[in-house]
């Protein structure tokens, strides 16, 4: 259960990171609200998951999921350019996340 919560929390990290960028310094209401809700839910999920998952592994997986999904979303929506090297680097990040899960206790 902790791993599922951690994955969802990592996905919510991508939501709040994207909303933060769209809030334009907290001057736009709805992106700011989405940022706040997603941030609290993401941190709450991380805190819940870290009760059973080692902190280093859990935090690295949470950040990796959030970072990779944020970049993927930005490339998919055209907010960021797409290149082969970016795709390969994101795949490498995902491989490291999976590796951490596979070697964790």
C-alpha positions in Angstrom: 0.0 0.0 0.0 2.8 2.4 0.8 4.3 2.0 -2.6 1.0 2.8 -4.3 0.6 5.9 -2.1 4.2 7.0 -2.9 3.6 6.7 -6.7 0.4 8.7 -6.4 2.2 11.3 -4.3 4.9 11.5 -6.9 2.3 12.0 -9.6 0.8 14.8 -7.5 4.3 16.4 -7.3 4.2 16.8 -11.1 0.7 18.4 -10.7 1.9 21.0 -8.2 5.1 21.7 -10.0 3.2 22.4 -13.2 0.6 24.5 -11.4 3.3 26.5 -9.7 4.7 27.4 -13.1 1.3 28.4 -14.4 0.4 30.4 -11.3 2.8 33.1 -12.5 4.1 33.9 -9.0 0.8 33.1 -7.3 -1.0 35.8 -9.3 -3.5 33.4 -11.0 -6.2 32.0 -8.7 -6.9 28.5 -10.0 -3.3 27.4 -10.7 -2.5 28.7 -7.2 -5.3 26.7 -5.7 -4.4 23.6 -7.6 -0.8 24.1 -6.5 -1.8 24.3 -2.8 -4.1 21.3 -2.9 -1.7 19.1 -4.8 1.2 20.1 -2.6 -0.5 19.2 0.6 -1.8 15.9 -0.8 1.6 15.1 -2.3 3.5 15.8 0.9 0.9 13.9 2.9 1.3 10.9 0.7 5.0 11.1 1.0 4.8 11.3 4.8 2.4 8.3 4.9 4.6 6.2 2.6 7.8 7.0 4.5 6.3 5.2 7.6 7.2 1.9 5.8 9.6 2.8 3.0 13.2 4.0 3.9 13.5 7.8 3.7 16.3 7.9 1.1 14.6 5.4 -1.3 11.1 6.9 -0.8 12.2 10.5 -1.3 14.3 9.6 -4.4 11.4 7.7 -6.0 9.0 10.5 -5.1 11.2 13.2 -6.7 12.1 11.0 -9.7 8.4 10.4 -10.5 7.5 14.0 -10.1 10.5 15.3 -12.1 10.1 12.8 -15.0 6.3 13.4 -15.3 6.8 17.1 -15.1 9.2 17.0 -18.0 7.1 14.5 -20.0 4.0 16.7 -19.5 5.9 19.9 -20.6 7.1 18.1 -23.7 3.7 16.7 -24.5 2.0 20.1 -24.2 4.6 21.9 -26.1 5.8 24.0 -23.2 9.2 22.5 -23.6 11.0 21.3 -26.7 11.3 17.6 -27.4 14.7 16.0 -28.2 16.1 12.5 -28.4 18.6 13.3 -25.6 15.8 14.6 -23.3 13.8 11.4 -23.9 16.8 9.2 -23.2 17.6 11.1 -20.0 14.0 10.8 -18.8 14.1 7.0 -19.6 17.3 6.8 -17.6 15.7 8.5 -14.7 12.7 6.1 -14.9 15.1 3.2 -15.0 16.8 4.4 -11.8 13.4 4.8 -10.1 12.5 1.2 -11.0 15.9 0.1 -9.9 15.5 1.7 -6.5 12.1 -0.1 -6.1 13.6 -3.5 -7.1 16.5 -3.3 -4.7 14.6 -1.9 -1.7 13.9 -4.1 1.3 
